[in-house]
Amino acid sequence: MSSARPRVAVDALGGDNAPGEVVLGALAAAADGVDVTLFGPAGLDTHGLPLVETTEVIEMADKPADAVRAKPDSSLVAAVRSVADGSTDAVVSAGNTGAMLAAGLLHLRRLPGVMRPAIAVPIPAREGPSVLLDAGANADARAEHLLQFAHMGSIFCQELLDIPNPEVRLLSIGEEDEKGNALVLDAHALLRGSDLNFGGNVESRELLRGAADVIVADGFTGNIALKLLEGAIKDLLDALRAEIASTATGKLGGLLIRPAAKRLRTRFDPDTYGGAYLLGLRGLAVIAHGNSGRRAVANAIKLAARGVEHGVVERLDERLGQRVRV
Amino acid sequence: MSSARPRVAVDALGGDNAPGEVVLGALAAAADGVDVTLFGPAGLDTHGLPLVETTEVIEMADKPADAVRAKPDSSLVAAVRSVADGSTDAVVSAGNTGAMLAAGLLHLRRLPGVMRPAIAVPIPAREGPSVLLDAGANADARAEHLLQFAHMGSIFCQELLDIPNPEVRLLSIGEEDEKGNALVLDAHALLRGSDLNFGGNVESRELLRGAADVIVADGFTGNIALKLLEGAIKDLLDALRAEIASTATGKLGGLLIRPAAKRLRTRFDPDTYGGAYLLGLRGLAVIAHGNSGRRAVANAIKLAARGVEHGVVERLDERLGQRVRV
């Protein structure tokens, strides 16, 4: 690494709560030792953080590939380019996921041998996090892509989570080898024949229990699973609160269990991790939730910094070269 | 209908808790006015319910299509055949879903014009149930299958749930028309061009909120979503209980909110519905959860009886003939 402190480029205009919460999250991460640079419009109040001025904005509704080409001086694209030209070590945005992927493919490019980058998301399971990938970078995938996602997830767990021999499982509609759609059946055979620690298929009902270190899925299925988890967690806790508030006894009980409910909410809160890694590029990119508040932004920036410190991209490059190139 | 009371054939050997809980569930449904016949081995204690003696058993691990052909006198296949020969009006099993589907295809056969039967499951959403289909009958599907699932789900809502103009949405990874995998993009175009009340794509995070009357997905995606919801609901409530039990104050609060938590559990309990309809066959089949207890079995039998009373199969036959045959 070129600097002692990880240098992270932050898209100040990304996400529903930009720029206010993004700047506050960046400040919090900077206070924790990350060398943060904001990318955004002239005159933005950065509370003293360095600003690279940009003139364009990518909106959530923009077509990703078009927008990335049409708006080279957008805060998102400029932040990605700062990683490509070596002036920062990693980039974080809570903006348009597709645009981040498109900008990454265009300006960072894929690591040698990588067919498709994948979004790797930590799932807050009971027995510690599982890493789910692909959580939405590729809506359609082939079996060999899923095999490569498994390799990337496995290396990620080894290097960043210190799990020596991570178990990989394939998300399917039954644990039996012959359960699944055509894609899963093909991917199952490839995984079974690989040198990965493959534990077979896993059903979605096991996801919150910590079914495996790495859960592999195509990006469509992974994204459906991830958003369903997030929605279910929120809706159930909200429904419980409404039920509790419907009686006086319940209300008193609700006060008494508030600390427990809060611990639960924190445990399953996607903001605890703050972001997802986009793996497979020649540079580190972290995608934060569109509705990130300052805490989620700060955690996403720290996630990026940790990835830099652990040399995730370098390790993926070395190890994918040995394991996956064909 | 040939009889005043719906006649329901019940596979006494289907499911993890068979035959004990199945027989008790059947008794409860019979007490509620359903004409129940059990299918199972000679000597089974049916508590006075009529028994059709069968000599074979289909196991959960059996290959469905093979088992259905190899074991024509299994409780499951015999129960399905009783619908085909008109001695009962509907069949319920908590056993092997694939075997139920295979037996249905072999002995009941598809309604004219139906390409693939689909499993339709009520999801306990906040604003009343949504019907999700296909929840797992077909792991792979084509766009025209999804269009037909939408028609079946829509007719189902009109006839059984008295919703005059049910809204149909397509499960995808974004609400925008252009979000999805290749299958979803194709299905979206077909749905948009149909006479259905199509509300566009829906994200999985909306499922528990009651996003639409009918949610359409291929059987792989639908099954992933359904099992994830079930797992998340159970795991979150269990986790909350554990958090509450970890402090004395929490324990007291837990006692006070117990009625609220119980209401919540009931509301989101899959057993409240008890089963899923297998739609598209020339006879009514209800698949109960493998781990059904007596309450779930009773509810599944009553679900089957309601389907008979509403003439679900006849209505599907009439309306699919007008709407879907091409």
Chai-1 contact restraints between the chains, C-beta under 6 A:
chainA,res_idxA,chainB,res_idxB,connection_type,confidence,min_distance_angstrom,max_distance_angstrom,comment,restraint_id
A,A139,B,N181,contact,1.0,0.0,6.0,A-B,restraint_1
A,D140,B,N181,contact,1.0,0.0,6.0,A-B,restraint_2
A,D140,B,A182,contact,1.0,0.0,6.0,A-B,restraint_3
A,I173,B,F220,contact,1.0,0.0,6.0,A-B,restraint_4
A,I173,B,N223,contact,1.0,0.0,6.0,A-B,restraint_5
A,N181,B,A139,contact,1.0,0.0,6.0,A-B,restraint_6
A,N181,B,D140,contact,1.0,0.0,6.0,A-B,restraint_7
A,N181,B,F220,contact,1.0,0.0,6.0,A-B,restraint_8
A,A182,B,D140,contact,1.0,0.0,6.0,A-B,restraint_9
A,E203,B,K227,contact,1.0,0.0,6.0,A-B,restraint_10
A,S204,B,I224,contact,1.0,0.0,6.0,A-B,restraint_11
A,S204,B,K227,contact,1.0,0.0,6.0,A-B,restraint_12
A,S204,B,L228,contact,1.0,0.0,6.0,A-B,restraint_13
A,R205,B,K227,contact,1.0,0.0,6.0,A-B,restraint_14
A,R205,B,E230,contact,1.0,0.0,6.0,A-B,restraint_15
A,R205,B,G231,contact,1.0,0.0,6.0,A-B,restraint_16
A,L208,B,A232,contact,1.0,0.0,6.0,A-B,restraint_17
A,L208,B,D235,contact,1.0,0.0,6.0,A-B,restraint_18
A,F220,B,I173,contact,1.0,0.0,6.0,A-B,restraint_19
A,F220,B,N181,contact,1.0,0.0,6.0,A-B,restraint_20
A,T221,B,I224,contact,1.0,0.0,6.0,A-B,restraint_21
A,N223,B,I173,contact,1.0,0.0,6.0,A-B,restraint_22
A,I224,B,S204,contact,1.0,0.0,6.0,A-B,restraint_23
A,I224,B,T221,contact,1.0,0.0,6.0,A-B,restraint_24
A,A225,B,L228,contact,1.0,0.0,6.0,A-B,restraint_25
A,K227,B,E203,contact,1.0,0.0,6.0,A-B,restraint_26
A,K227,B,S204,contact,1.0,0.0,6.0,A-B,restraint_27
A,K227,B,R205,contact,1.0,0.0,6.0,A-B,restraint_28
A,L228,B,S204,contact,1.0,0.0,6.0,A-B,restraint_29
A,L228,B,A225,contact,1.0,0.0,6.0,A-B,restraint_30
A,L228,B,L228,contact,1.0,0.0,6.0,A-B,restraint_31
A,L229,B,A232,contact,1.0,0.0,6.0,A-B,restraint_32
A,E230,B,R205,contact,1.0,0.0,6.0,A-B,restraint_33
A,G231,B,R205,contact,1.0,0.0,6.0,A-B,restraint_34
A,A232,B,L208,contact,1.0,0.0,6.0,A-B,restraint_35
A,A232,B,L229,contact,1.0,0.0,6.0,A-B,restraint_36
A,A232,B,A232,contact,1.0,0.0,6.0,A-B,restraint_37
A,D235,B,L208,contact,1.0,0.0,6.0,A-B,restraint_38
A,L236,B,L236,contact,1.0,0.0,6.0,A-B,restraint_39
A,A239,B,L264,contact,1.0,0.0,6.0,A-B,restraint_40
A,L240,B,L264,contact,1.0,0.0,6.0,A-B,restraint_41
A,E243,B,A260,contact,1.0,0.0,6.0,A-B,restraint_42
A,E243,B,R263,contact,1.0,0.0,6.0,A-B,restraint_43
A,E243,B,L264,contact,1.0,0.0,6.0,A-B,restraint_44
A,I244,B,I257,contact,1.0,0.0,6.0,A-B,restraint_45
A,I244,B,A260,contact,1.0,0.0,6.0,A-B,restraint_46
A,T249,B,L256,contact,1.0,0.0,6.0,A-B,restraint_47
A,G250,B,I257,contact,1.0,0.0,6.0,A-B,restraint_48
A,G250,B,A260,contact,1.0,0.0,6.0,A-B,restraint_49
A,L252,B,L256,contact,1.0,0.0,6.0,A-B,restraint_50
A,G253,B,G253,contact,1.0,0.0,6.0,A-B,restraint_51
A,G253,B,L256,contact,1.0,0.0,6.0,A-B,restraint_52
A,G253,B,I257,contact,1.0,0.0,6.0,A-B,restraint_53
A,L256,B,T249,contact,1.0,0.0,6.0,A-B,restraint_54
A,L256,B,L252,contact,1.0,0.0,6.0,A-B,restraint_55
A,L256,B,G253,contact,1.0,0.0,6.0,A-B,restraint_56
A,I257,B,I244,contact,1.0,0.0,6.0,A-B,restraint_57
A,I257,B,G250,contact,1.0,0.0,6.0,A-B,restraint_58
A,I257,B,G253,contact,1.0,0.0,6.0,A-B,restraint_59
A,A260,B,E243,contact,1.0,0.0,6.0,A-B,restraint_60
A,A260,B,I244,contact,1.0,0.0,6.0,A-B,restraint_61
A,A260,B,G250,contact,1.0,0.0,6.0,A-B,restraint_62
A,R263,B,E243,contact,1.0,0.0,6.0,A-B,restraint_63
A,L264,B,A239,contact,1.0,0.0,6.0,A-B,restraint_64
A,L264,B,L240,contact,1.0,0.0,6.0,A-B,restraint_65
A,L264,B,E243,contact,1.0,0.0,6.0,A-B,restraint_66
